[in-house]
Amino acid sequence: MSIFGQTKGTKLEKQIAQLAAGEAMGGAMYYALAKIAKEKFGLDDVAREFIELGNQETNHGAFYAMLNGRYPYDEQSFWQMVRGLSKAEYNGEGSVNKLAEALEEMGLKEAGAQVREFALQEKHHGDATKAIIDKYAPKEDAQNLENKPVFVCKVCGFEYAGDFDKEPADYKCPICGMPKTAFYKQEI
């Protein structure tokens, strides 16, 4: 039996959502501590341990998100999300490069260089998810999506194709968590 959605709509839903968010932040915190341990103190072994702890925290967050049914579980919605995620990753490359440019203009050359590397990784994420879609997604879904309206998250670029009105008022972007009101309809 799957754990998916087992706490959605229960008295535990809010607590589970808080745990999911906290664990995701914990993953980021441990990764930051790893960078500090390595950069500031030269503690490579401590950095590796913090990275492992960060991976575990991220896994915990994913578990809690599954309990609350945070991400789509049916095939059509799953592939719709992966398509939207892929486009958001490609969009992220441009916005992350703009951030790198702003950092460089502030004189933060090393930070800008690191962020430019992140931009390349965003493109790689787009390429990787597109390859997954091309290989595994049902082909008929791609054809059906072509004529559907597209709603774009103005923060991260996630694209939702289809009837956005069917989503509840408390719908949140699956990538960045912005509310439904943060989406705009893409003009064709």
Long-range contacts (C-beta under 8 A, 24 or more apart in sequence): 2-66, 2-73, 3-63, 3-66, 3-67, 4-66, 4-67, 4-69, 4-73, 5-66, 5-67, 5-68, 5-69, 5-73, 6-67, 6-69, 7-67, 7-68, 8-67, 8-68, 8-69, 13-68, 16-64, 16-67, 16-68, 17-64, 17-68, 17-70, 19-60, 19-61, 19-64, 20-61, 20-62, 20-64, 20-65, 20-68, 20-70, 21-61, 22-61, 23-57, 23-58, 23-60, 23-61, 23-64, 24-57, 24-58, 24-61, 26-54, 26-57, 26-60, 26-61, 27-54, 27-55, 27-57, 27-58, 27-61, 28-54, 29-54, 29-57, 30-54, 30-57, 70-174, 71-174, 72-174, 75-138, 76-141, 79-133, 79-137, 79-138, 79-141, 80-141, 80-145, 80-160, 80-161, 80-162, 81-174, 82-129, 82-132, 82-133, 82-137, 83-133, 83-137, 83-142, 83-145, 83-159, 83-161, 84-158, 84-159, 84-160, 84-161, 84-174, 85-129, 85-158, 85-174, 85-175, 86-125, 86-126, 86-129, 86-130, 86-133, 87-126, 87-157, 87-158, 87-159, 88-153, 88-156, 88-157, 88-158, 88-159, 88-175, 89-122, 89-123, 89-125, 89-126, 89-129, 90-122, 90-123, 90-126, 90-157, 91-156, 91-157, 92-119, 92-122, 92-125, 92-126, 92-156, 92-157, 93-119, 93-120, 93-122, 93-123, 93-126, 94-119, 95-157, 96-122, 149-185, 149-186, 150-185, 150-186, 151-183, 151-184, 151-185, 151-186, 152-183, 152-184, 152-185, 152-186, 153-178, 153-182, 153-183, 154-178, 154-182, 154-183, 154-184, 155-182, 159-186
